[in-house]
Amino acid sequence: MSRTIRSTFAVSVARLSLTLLSLTLGSYAADSATAPQVHLDVSKTSPRQVEELTEKGILRDYRLAWSSLAQALELNTLGPLDGPFAGEAKRTLRQSVLGQQHAGLSTRYIGQTHQVEGVLYSPEGDVMELHDTAQYQLQITDGGKVIHDERVLMHYVVLMTPAADRWVIRQLQAVPNF
């Protein structure tokens, strides 16, 4: 291979690498911007104190759960519910997605912010009760056309339990207030 062809090839590979890097960073930035913002306060949780690693795990898995829930409802697919939800929460959310599929509707959660407070952490470490004050833009679409759009403030009582490698939401109940 001639020196000129090798040079041209090297430049092409370098440009391709930079393009792929910028696309990857761009996707990451976009995902970070749309990810739910979650603030977790476990300072008043009782009767057991929450360990630092447990707090980080709850925060990570709660954020993932809301991201997965938003994806499931927007794309009308059940797959995203499989990891972060179990029990009653999973059954209820599956029914919501199936109902939307049947009606031809879709739901978007935009600009999610969650102020989450730890309330109860069982002595055995097998249940965590959280209170979430969530705000987001709720859009309902029909065939891609927005038919309902409102900014909402919701309160949720959440029960999370440890699974093999993560915390899962077993109960997600909207309540009028705390």
N, C-alpha and C positions, 0 to 999 in steps of 0.2 A: 504494500500500500504506500503510495507516495506521501511525502511530508505534507503537501497541501491538502490532500484528502483527509489525512489524520487530523490536521488542524481544523478543518471544516467540521469534521465529525465531532471533535472535542467541543467546539463552540456550540454545535447543535445540542449535544448532550447537556452542556452547562445551561443553555437557555431552557431546555425542557425541565431540568432539575429546578431551576428558579421558578418556572411557571407552576410546577407541581407544588413547590413549597408555598408559594403565594396563595394558591388555591386552598391548600390545607390550612394555612393560617387564617385565610378569609372565612372558611367554613367554621373553624374553631371560634373565631370572634363572633360570627353570627350565632352559633349555638350558645355561646356564653351570654350574649345579649338577650336571647329569648328564654334562657333557663330561668326557672322560678327562683326568686330571691327569697331565701329563708333565713330568718333570725331565730335562733333557739336560745331560750333562757331556762336553765335547769337549776337555778340557784335556790328556788323554793320547793323543789321536788322532795317529797317525803314518802314513806318513812325512811327511805334509804337514799344516801347521797349518790349522784351519778358520777361514775368514773370518767376521766377525760377521753379514753378510747371509746367508751360507750356513747358519750356525747357526740363525738365525731362520726361514729357509725350511724346514729339516729339522724343527725343532720344530713349526711350523705344520702341515706336511704329514703328519707322523707322528701328531699329535693328530687331524687330519681322517681319516686312514686308519683309526684305531681306532674313531672315531665312526661312520664309514661301515660298517666291518665289523660293529659291533654292530647297526646299523640293518638291514643285509642279513640277518643271522641271526635277528633278532627278527621281522622282517616277512616273511621268506622271499621276498625280492626281489633280483634281480641288479643292478639299476640302481646302487645305491650303490658297487658294486665297480669301476665303469667308470673313474672318475677317478684314485683313489689307488693302484690296483694294476695290475701288468702282468706278463706272462710267467708263470712257474711259480706265483707267489703267487696271481695272479688265477685261473688254471686250478684250483688246489687249492680256493680259497674258493668258486668257482662250483660245484664238485662237492659241497662241503659244503652249500650252500644247496639244490641240487637234491635231494640225499639227504634233507634235512629235509622238503622239500616232499613227496617221495614217501612218507615215513614219517608225515607229518602232525604233525611236531614243530616246535618253535621254541626258540631259545636266547637267553637274556638275559645280557649282561655288565653288572653293576651295580657302581658305586663303583670304577671303574678307576683304578689308580695305576700309573705306569710310571716306573721309575728306569732311564734309558737312558744308556749310556756309549758314546761314539765310540771305536772300536778302530782302524779303518783308513780313511784318506781317500787314495785313489790319487793319485799324482803328477799325473796328467792331470785330476783333478777329476771323473772320470766314475763313480766308485763310492764309496759310503760303507758301511762295515760297522759295525753297531751291536749292542750286547748289551743286551737289555731284561729287567729283572726286574719282572714285572707281577704285580699282585695285584688280584683282583676277585671279586665274588660271581657264581657261575655257576649259572644256573637253566635247567633244561630243562622246557618245558611241552608238554602234549598237550591240544589243544583249549582252551587258556587255563588249564588246571589244572597247577600245578607238580608235576612227578613226580620232580625231582631238584634239590637246592639245596645248594651247598657253597661255602666260601671257598677259593680256590685261589691258589697261588703258582707262577708259571710263569716259565721262562727261554726267551727267544727270541733266535736269531741272525737278524739282519735285514740284507738288502742293499737299499740305495736307490740309484737312479740319477736324474740329472736328465732331465726331459722338456722339452717346449717352454716351459712356464711354471710348472713345479712339480717337486718330487721325488716319485718313485713307488717303492713297495715292489715289488721283483721277487722277493724270496725272504723268506719268513717261516717259520722252522723252529723248532719247539719242541725244546729240548734238556734233558737232566736237570740240568745245571749248567754253569758256565763254568770 
